[in-house]
């Protein structure tokens, strides 16, 4: 029996797939060659998860891989009607990014509460200005998105003494439904978005939403950029409807150097790095190889995405076991 063909939509640096030697024939392609190579692939590894090439190439002629794995948590850049309707199994990199992103969010909460951005600015000016910081313990947070990233953020903020309300698509056990988001956000000190990009989350954080927040609240987005109407956030910050915001993701990435977001007062901009820690690419490669071995041996794959929903569903039990808790 011939070795299965693993096609890699490559990016620099390439994944280390040495463990597949003798178990698979590994082919690599860029976005321009993907459509021509797809018919010969049994498995597609989307290593360049910033590319739209899969969504563009998938509707073409010929056979399609039975399994597609993306080295990312989000799958919105891959999904097209033809892929959703196909029998192809789609998996993601769930398990790699949760803790680093949660640590990043905790760092932002502490930085905002202790006014570190102002301290750094004053240091550059060689100016001393005494201020009082905010106590994090006892403050209120709303985490929007009850997947593994949202649950890990919830768990870490609990460790800081923050009272956290976790909001998901629907109410279940210890998770609030989306209908509770408005009232919860209206009295929150921190609103953190960790939602996937779906039709229901596109543009959900808009003028109406920001108008609900307290003037002392901060908004943090580590989910998907298109869930925020960026112009509405800019306007809300300029009008001081909220005290500050941090965006690690954007509607268009990388953020253009001429974007007005760079200069918005009280807005912290970072280049989609919240989940990237030393060795993260190696961990992604190791995860794929482990999953490939399961697939080749006929075992069930973890991290299977519900293509209709656009994310890996979580059961009620797993949400409770992983520390999701309402306020």
PEDA-V241788 format. One record per residue. RES is the residue in one letter. SS is DSSP state (a for helix, b for strand, c for the rest). PSI is psi in radians with two decimals (NA if undefined). BURIAL is I if it has 9 or more other ideal C-beta (glycine too) atoms within 8 Angstrom, else O. Layout:
{{RES/SS/PSI/BURIAL} {RES/SS/PSI/BURIAL}}
This chain:
{{X/c/2.26/O} {X/c/2.68/O} {X/c/2.43/O} {X/b/2.61/I} {X/b/2.11/I} {X/b/2.02/I} {X/b/2.24/I} {X/b/2.08/I} {X/b/1.75/I} {X/c/2.80/I} {X/c/2.80/I} {X/c/2.21/O} {X/c/2.62/O} {X/c/2.73/I} {X/c/2.60/I} {X/c/1.92/O} {X/c/0.53/I} {X/a/-0.53/O} {X/a/-0.23/O} {X/a/-0.06/I} {X/c/2.20/O} {X/c/-0.13/O} {X/c/-0.31/I} {X/b/2.69/I} {X/b/2.00/O} {X/b/2.14/O} {X/b/2.59/I} {X/b/2.53/O} {X/b/2.72/I} {X/c/-3.10/O} {X/a/-0.68/I} {X/a/-0.53/O} {X/a/0.01/O} {X/a/-0.81/I} {X/a/-0.69/O} {X/a/-0.51/O} {X/a/-0.33/I} {X/a/-0.75/I} {X/c/-0.40/O} {X/c/-0.01/O} {X/c/2.37/I} {X/c/-0.58/O} {X/b/2.44/I} {X/b/2.14/I} {X/b/2.00/I} {X/b/1.49/I} {X/c/-0.66/I} {X/c/1.42/I} {X/c/-0.01/I} {X/c/-0.05/O} {X/c/2.60/I} {X/c/0.20/O} {X/a/-0.63/I} {X/a/-0.82/I} {X/a/-0.61/I} {X/a/-0.61/O} {X/a/-0.45/I} {X/c/-0.71/I} {X/c/-0.07/O} {X/c/-3.12/O} {X/c/2.85/O} {X/c/3.04/O} {X/c/2.83/O} {X/c/2.63/I} {X/c/2.59/I} {X/c/-0.27/O} {X/b/2.29/I} {X/b/2.23/I} {X/b/2.28/I} {X/b/2.39/I} {X/c/0.87/I} {X/c/2.89/I} {X/c/-0.73/I} {X/c/2.62/I} {X/c/0.13/I} {X/c/-0.44/I} {X/c/-0.13/I} {X/c/-0.60/I} {X/c/2.29/I} {X/c/2.83/I} {X/a/-0.66/O} {X/a/-0.68/O} {X/a/-0.73/I} {X/a/-0.70/I} {X/a/-0.24/O} {X/c/2.98/O} {X/c/-0.01/O} {X/c/2.34/I} {X/b/2.28/I} {X/b/2.25/I} {X/b/2.79/I} {X/c/-3.07/I} {X/c/0.58/I} {X/c/2.36/I} {X/c/-0.21/O} {X/c/-0.72/I} {X/c/-0.19/I} {X/a/-0.94/I} {X/a/-0.81/O} {X/a/-0.72/I} {X/a/-0.72/I} {X/a/-0.71/I} {X/a/-0.69/I} {X/a/-0.77/I} {X/a/-0.77/I} {X/a/-0.69/I} {X/a/-0.70/O} {X/a/-0.74/I} {X/a/-0.81/I} {X/a/-0.71/I} {X/a/-0.75/I} {X/a/-0.78/I} {X/a/-0.63/I} {X/c/0.11/I} {X/c/0.72/I} {X/a/-0.62/I} {X/a/-0.70/I} {X/a/-0.69/I} {X/a/-0.77/I} {X/a/-0.71/O} {X/a/-0.73/O} {X/a/-0.62/I} {X/a/-0.73/O} {X/a/-0.50/O} {X/c/-0.01/O} {X/c/0.76/O} {X/c/2.34/O} {X/c/2.21/O} {X/c/1.83/O} {X/c/2.40/O} {X/c/2.95/O} {X/c/2.34/O} {X/c/3.03/O} {X/c/2.45/O} {X/c/2.21/O} {X/c/-0.77/I} {X/c/2.25/O} {X/c/-0.19/O} {X/c/2.93/I} {X/b/2.37/I} {X/b/2.58/I} {X/b/2.13/I} {X/b/2.08/I} {X/b/2.04/I} {X/c/1.83/I} {X/c/0.38/I} {X/c/-2.99/I} {X/a/-0.58/I} {X/a/-0.83/I} {X/a/-0.66/I} {X/a/-0.64/I} {X/a/-0.66/I} {X/a/-0.77/I} {X/a/-0.81/I} {X/a/-0.75/I} {X/a/-0.70/I} {X/a/-0.61/I} {X/a/-0.68/I} {X/a/-0.39/O} {X/c/0.03/I} {X/c/0.21/O} {X/c/2.43/I} {X/b/2.03/O} {X/b/2.31/I} {X/b/2.13/I} {X/b/2.22/I} {X/b/2.22/I} {X/c/-3.00/I} {X/c/-0.67/O} {X/c/2.71/O} {X/c/2.39/O} {X/b/2.16/I} {X/c/-1.85/O} {X/c/0.29/I} {X/b/2.31/I} {X/b/2.62/I} {X/c/2.89/I} {X/a/-0.42/I} {X/a/-0.31/O} {X/a/-0.11/I} {X/a/-0.83/I} {X/a/-0.98/O} {X/a/-0.64/O} {X/a/-0.76/I} {X/a/-0.53/I} {X/c/-0.33/I} {X/c/0.36/O} {X/c/2.57/I} {X/c/-0.51/I} {X/b/2.26/I} {X/b/2.08/I} {X/b/2.16/I} {X/b/2.19/I} {X/c/0.65/I} {X/c/2.59/I} {X/c/2.90/I} {X/c/1.96/I} {X/c/2.98/I} {X/c/-0.56/O} {X/c/-0.32/O} {X/c/-0.15/I} {X/c/2.10/I} {X/c/0.39/O} {X/c/-0.41/I} {X/b/1.70/I} {X/c/-2.94/I} {X/a/-0.76/I} {X/a/-0.78/O} {X/a/-0.86/I} {X/a/-0.46/I} {X/c/-0.28/O} {X/c/-0.38/O} {X/c/2.71/I} {X/c/2.62/I} {X/c/-0.32/O} {X/c/-0.02/O} {X/c/2.71/I} {X/b/2.55/I} {X/b/2.32/I} {X/b/2.27/I} {X/b/1.99/I} {X/c/0.28/I} {X/c/-1.73/I} {X/c/2.39/I} {X/a/-0.68/I} {X/a/-0.08/O} {X/a/-0.26/I} {X/b/2.28/I} {X/c/1.72/I} {X/a/-0.68/I} {X/a/-0.61/O} {X/a/-0.67/I} {X/a/-0.76/I} {X/a/-0.82/I} {X/a/-0.73/I} {X/a/-0.70/I} {X/a/-0.73/I} {X/a/-0.54/O} {X/c/-0.04/O} {X/c/0.66/O} {X/c/-0.41/I} {X/c/2.83/I} {X/c/-0.42/I} {X/b/2.97/I} {X/b/2.77/I} {X/b/2.23/I} {X/b/2.13/I} {X/c/-0.17/I} {X/c/2.70/I} {X/c/2.82/I} {X/c/-0.72/O} {X/c/2.19/O} {X/c/2.51/O} {X/c/2.71/O} {X/c/2.21/I} {X/c/2.49/O} {X/c/-0.31/O} {X/c/0.06/O} {X/c/2.42/O} {X/a/-0.26/O} {X/a/-0.49/I} {X/a/-0.50/O} {X/a/0.16/O} {X/c/2.28/I} {X/c/2.43/O} {X/c/0.41/O} {X/b/2.15/I} {X/b/2.18/I} {X/b/2.25/I} {X/c/2.67/I} {X/c/1.03/O} {X/c/0.92/I} {X/c/0.09/O} {X/c/-0.52/I} {X/c/0.00/I} {X/c/1.88/O} {X/c/2.87/O} {X/c/2.20/O} {X/c/0.13/O} {X/a/-0.62/I} {X/a/-0.70/O} {X/a/-0.71/O} {X/a/-0.65/I} {X/a/-0.75/I} {X/a/-0.75/I} {X/a/-0.68/O} {X/a/-0.78/I} {X/a/-0.76/I} {X/a/-0.74/I} {X/a/-0.74/O} {X/a/-0.65/I} {X/a/-0.73/I} {X/a/-0.68/I} {X/a/-0.81/I} {X/a/-0.79/I} {X/a/-0.53/I} {X/c/0.07/O} {X/c/0.20/O} {X/c/2.88/O} {X/c/2.49/O} {X/c/2.44/I} {X/c/3.00/I} {X/c/0.62/I} {X/b/2.18/I} {X/c/2.35/I} {X/b/1.84/I} {X/c/-0.43/I} {X/c/-0.69/O} {X/c/-0.57/O} {X/c/0.34/I} {X/b/2.99/I} {X/c/2.03/I} {X/c/2.59/O} {X/c/2.44/I} {X/c/2.78/O} {X/a/-0.70/O} {X/a/-0.76/O} {X/a/-0.61/O} {X/a/-0.71/I} {X/a/-0.71/I} {X/a/-0.49/O} {X/c/0.23/I} {X/c/0.20/O} {X/c/2.31/I} {X/c/2.34/O} {X/c/3.00/O} {X/c/NA/O}}
